[in-house]
Amino acid sequence: METKNLIEYFNQLLPLNKEESAIVETVFKERRVKRRQLILQEGDVCKHNTFVVEGCFKMYMVDPNGKEHNLQFAIENWWIGDIGSFHTEQPSKLYIEAIENSIILQVSKEDQLKLFVEYPKFNRIFRVMTENALVSAQRRILQNISSTAEERYVDFMERYPHFFNRISNVQIASYLGVTPEFLSTIRKRLVTS
């Protein structure tokens, strides 16, 4: 199973002992996902916390007009999931779709809670992960309400240069909250300035 990257990820946050590393191998389940395959769709309850071993995903909602709004992308060594649906067990309003053929490791809510009780270090690890995600979400909200589209695009390019050959300009535009045409205008302006 492909748990080496996940164990390394956990070790960066809080080193695991042999027993804790071994439990990762039994609790997390490997899945291979084809490009365009959904691992979550609107109306379903998010039953897993997902770690990306290989590949690329997008998490998005579709508004009543059928327009896609990208909330998150995830590549190798990143997590993706609808945390609200996962914790409340309420139906999700989101989709999570593979942009590339991918390999993921998933843990169910029941197994994750069992990990927290039987191996308290995982409770601390997941708390740190949640805090980091909250910091990132707050930063993004502040940026969306206080920055121009061009500033958001430049920040996205600087923070996530590894995404540019993996996701389309349409998806980037959706993430930034602009039309693809406006993103094209921004990119042309940046090239000529």
Helices and strands as residue ranges (DSSP letters): H 4-13, H 18-27, E 29-33, E 38-40, E 48-54, E 57-62, E 68-74, E 79-80, H 83-88, E 95-98, E 102-108, H 109-118, H 120-146, H 149-159, G 161-163, H 169-176, H 180-192
